[in-house]
Amino acid sequence: MIDRKKMTTLLINVISVKMLLTFPKIMIINSGNAAWIECIYNTLIVIGLFWITTKLYRSNKNIIQLAEMTGKKWLKIIVGVVVFVVLLINYSSIIRIFPETVKIVLLQDFKIEFIIPIFMLAIGIGAYIGLEPIARVNNMFMPLAGIVLLLSLILLIPYFNINNIFPILGNGVYSITVKGINTISLFSDILLLNILLPYCENTSEAKKSGWRAIYISATIGVVILLSYCLIYPYPVSREFMIPVYQLSRVIHLGNFFSRFEVIFQFVWSILVLIYSSIYVYALCYVWQITFDLKYYKPLIFPVVIISGIVAVLPSSVVDLVKSERLENIIVYPVAFLLPILFGFYSKKIYNKRTVNEESGESE
């Protein structure tokens, strides 16, 4: 079992880690320097979707287990494979971007072909130790990451220029509300809460973890985007591939402390490793319960290899960013719709059980 605090920090990690990579660039391309407004807009949509899900969902079983309760094996396999593909696509983009950025900012003389295998090995070891140890390490590390983020934002305040966020609506209302809805995928990792429901103490605690993770992650996203937009005017702001790293390079404290990005790189690397270990474990767990396997650990090696292959399919990071736009439209809505659809089914089961219990008491 994973308590509410550990589950909350775990979800904050898997949602927020995208903001440390290329995701802010995608939002700025959509909305210009109104990207922070786009993030607020997407948060409101996700709050509505999650509210619907929590009102419907009455079971402590995830959507794959609920599919099995229908008595149809084929439905369980279809749902399991769909969830596996969604998680794989979501995760593979991170493990492609992260080694590329490590090469750019840290290991310029290393080939990407050497960095990715080392990274994948570390991920496999993390997944092997299990979900509870991963959650424990993540819970201990997140306060440090929060302190570093808060300190960096405070140190950036002298560089803010309020004129940089005007016009306040950036590229326009259409860009924020219509084009911007694609970036709701920032919160697609909330699907992991449903998949890991059997590890939660109960459904009520899981829902509380979900709410807190959404609020905190949204706050992190808005603050990062607003800080970035206050420092870099548009269209300069859309030129940098990793906006948060660029922010860390701005910070200078005299001659003593001019390399704040070193601290950022350390925190950033640990968070991504934890994120990736969580995802490899989740992918193995999904495959395990879909096909009724006894152990998940034999699946780690093939899952790591498959995710590595999927990650290198785009020829470059630029192509990867372009492919993410299509994924935002086609793939990620599944992460929000499946829990709602099976929420109807779980509510039906709950109501039927309640009626049976009441009829039994009357007899």
N, C-alpha and C positions, 0 to 999 in steps of 0.2 A: 504493500500500500504506500501511496505517496500523499502526504498531508497537503492541506490547502496552500500553505505558504510555499512549499517546494513546487507544487503544480503551477502556482501563479508566476513564480520567477522563471520556471521553465517556459511557460507560454510567452512571457515578456521577451525572453531571449529569442525564441523562434520567430516572433513577429518583428521585433525591433532590429534584428541583425541586418535586415535588408537595407535599412536606412544608413548603415555604415559602408555600403557598397554603391552600386550604380542606381538604386531606386530613386534617390532624389533627382538625378539627372533626367529620368523618364518623366517625372512630374513637372519639372521645369520646362522640358520640351513641350509638354501639353499646355501649361498655363502661364509660362513666363515666371515672373517674380510674385505671382499670386499662387504659387505652388502650395504655400502653407494654408491658404483658404481651401484649396482642393483637398488637402489632407483632412481638414475639419469637415468638409462636405462628405467625404468618403466615410469618415468616422460616424457621422449621423446615420448614414445608410446602414452601416454594419451594426450599429446599436439597434436599429429597427429590425434587421434580420435576426440578430441574436435574441432579441426580445421575443420574436415570434417562435424561434426554436425552443427557448426555455419554457414558454407557455405550453407548447405542444409536447415536448419530450418528457416522458414520465418514467423512463426505464433507466436502469444502471448498466444496460448493455449497449455496445456500440452498434453502428448501422450494419456491420457485417453479421454480428450475432443476431440482430433483429431480422435480417434477411433469412437467416437459417431457421428462425422460429416460424416462418411462413410454411415450413415443411417442404420447400422446394430447393433442392441442392443447386440447381442451375442458377437460381437467383442469387444465392450466396456467392457463388463463384464469379458471376458477372459483377456484382457490387464490389467484391474483394479486388478483382483485377482493375476495375475503374479507379478505386481508391489508391491502389498501388501505383498506377500510371500517373495520377494527379500528384501524389507525393513525390514520385520520382522526378517528374518534370520540374516541380517546384524546387526540389533540392539540388538537382543537377546544375541548374543555372548558377547557384552559389558556389559549388565546387569547381566551376569553370572560371568564374570571375575572380575568386579569391587567389588561386595560384598565379593568375595573370597579374593581379595587382601587387602581389608579393614580389614577383619578378621585376616589376616596374620600380617599386619604391625601396626594395631591400636587396634583391639578388639579381642585379642587372647582368652579371656574367654567367648566370646559370640558365640552362635551357629549360623551357616549360615542361619538356618530357621527363626531366629529372624531378622537378618540384611536385608534379601531380602524384606520382607513385608514393613519394614520402608522405604527402598529405593524406592520401588514401589509406596508407598503412596506419597512421595515427588515428584516423577515424575508425578503422576496423577494430583496433585495440580498445578504443573508447566504447564502441557498441558491445564488445565482448564482455566487458565487466558488468553490463546490465543497466537497466533504467534507473533503479533506485540509487546506485552510486553516482550515476551521471547527474541525477537531480540534486543529490547532496552537494556535489562539487559545484554545480551551477548556482545553488542557493548560497554557498559561501562566497563565490566570486562576484555575483551580481552587485552587492553593495560597493565593492571596490570599483567596478565599472561605472556605477552610478555617481560615485564621488569624482572620478576622472572626468566624466561627461559634464557634471555640474561645474567643476573647476574650470574646464576649458571654455564653457559658455560664459562664465563670469569674466575670464581673461579676454574674451572677444569683445566685450561691451565697448571698450574705447574705440574699436574699429567700426562700430555701427554708423551707418548713414541713413537716416530716415527717408531721404529722397529716393533711395534705391528701390523702395517697394512701390513707388508710384509709376504708372497708374495702378490704383489699388486692386483692380480686377485683372491686371496682367494682360493676357491675350484675349480677354473677353469672357462673358458669362457662358457662352457656348462651349468654349474650351474647358472651362472648369466643370460644368455640369454634364456635358455630353461626352467629350473626349476624355475628361478626367475620370469618368466612372470606371474606365478600364483599370485604373490604379487602385481600385478596391481590393485587388489581389494582394496588397500589402497585408491584409488581415486574413488571407486565405489559410494561413497556418493554424487558425483557430480550429480547423478540422482535426488537428491532432488531439484536441481536448475530447472530441467524441471518440476517436480511436482508442485513447488511453483511459476511457471511462472505467473499465474494470479495475484499474489501478487506483482510482479515487475512493475515498472513504464512503461517500454516498453521492447521489445526484445533486443534492442541495449544495454540498461543498464544491463540487465541480463547477456548478453554475456561478458561484461566488468567485471562484478562481478566474473563470472566463470574463466576467464583468470587470474585475480589477485589472486583468491583463489588457483588455481593450482600452480602458481609460488611461492606464499608465503608458502603454505603447503609443497611443494616439498623442499624448502629451509630448513624449519624446520626439515623435515625428514632426509635430508642429513646431516645436522649439528649434530643432535642428534646421528645418527648412526656413523658418523665419530668420534665424541667425545668419544663414547662408545668403538669403536674399537681401538682408540689411548690409552685408559687406560687399557683395558683388552685384553690380547693376546688370540688368538684362540688355543685350544678349550675351555679355561676358559670362554670366552665370551658367549658361548652357555648354560652355566649352570644356569644362573639367569632367573627366570620367568618374572620379571618386570625390564628390563634393566635401564629405566630412574630413577626408584626409587633407584636402586643400585648406579647410578651415584650421586644422591643427598646425599647418605650416605658417599660418599668419601670426601665431602667438610668439611674441618676443618679450623677454624680461631682461632688458639690458644685455650685457655680455656674458652673464652667468648662465642664462637659461634661454637658449634660442633654438632648441630642437625638441619642442613639445611633442612633435609627431612620433618620436621614439616611444614615449609612453603610450600614445594612441595605438601604435602598431602592436605593442605587447597586449593591451587589452583587447584590441580588435582580433588578434590571432586566437587568443584563448576563447573568446565568445564564438567565433566561427567554428573552431574545433568542437566545442560543446554542442553547438547547433547541429553540426554534421553528424556527430555521434548519436544524438537524439533521433535524427532522421533515418540513419541506417538501422538503428534498433526498431523504429516504427515500421519501416519497410519490411524487415524480417518478421516482425510480429503480425503484420497484415497477411503476409504469405502463409505464416504458420497457422493462423486461425481459419484462413480461407480454405486450406487444403488439409486441415485437421492433422498437422504434423506434431510430433511429440516435443521436439526441441527446435529452438530458433538459431542456435549458434552455428550449426552447419551451413546456414543460409548466408552468413555474414560475408564470406569470401565471394560467392557469386553475385550478391547484391552490390558489393563494392565495385566489382569488375563491371557490372552492367551500368551502374551509375557513372562510372568513369568513362565508359564508351559513349553514353548519351551526352555527357558533358562536353566531349571534344568534337561532337558532330558539327557545331557551328565553326566556320573557318577562322573566325576572329571574335573578339569581344564586341565589336561593332555589330557584326551579324547576330550575335547573341542578344544584344539589346533590341534589335529589330524583331527577332523571333519572339521576344517576350511580349511584344504588343499583340501578336496573334494569340499567344497563349492566354493573355489577360481576357480576351474576348471569348475563346472557345473552352479552355480547360478550367480556369479558376472558378467560374460560376458553379461548377459541380461541387466545390468545397462548401458552398453555402446552401445549395439546394438539396443535396442528399440528406443532411440532418433534418431539414424541414419536412421532406417527403416521408422519411421514416418516423418523424415525430408524430405525424398523423396516425401511423400504425401503432406506435407505442401508446398513444393516448387512447386508441380504440381498445387495446389490450387492458390498459389500466381501468377504463370504464367498465369493461366486461367483468373484470375481476372484482370490482367494487360491487356491481350488481349481484354477482354470485355470492359474495360474502354477506350482503344484506339479506338476500333470500334465504341463506343458510341460518342466519340469526333468527329470522321470523319463524322458521320451522321449529 
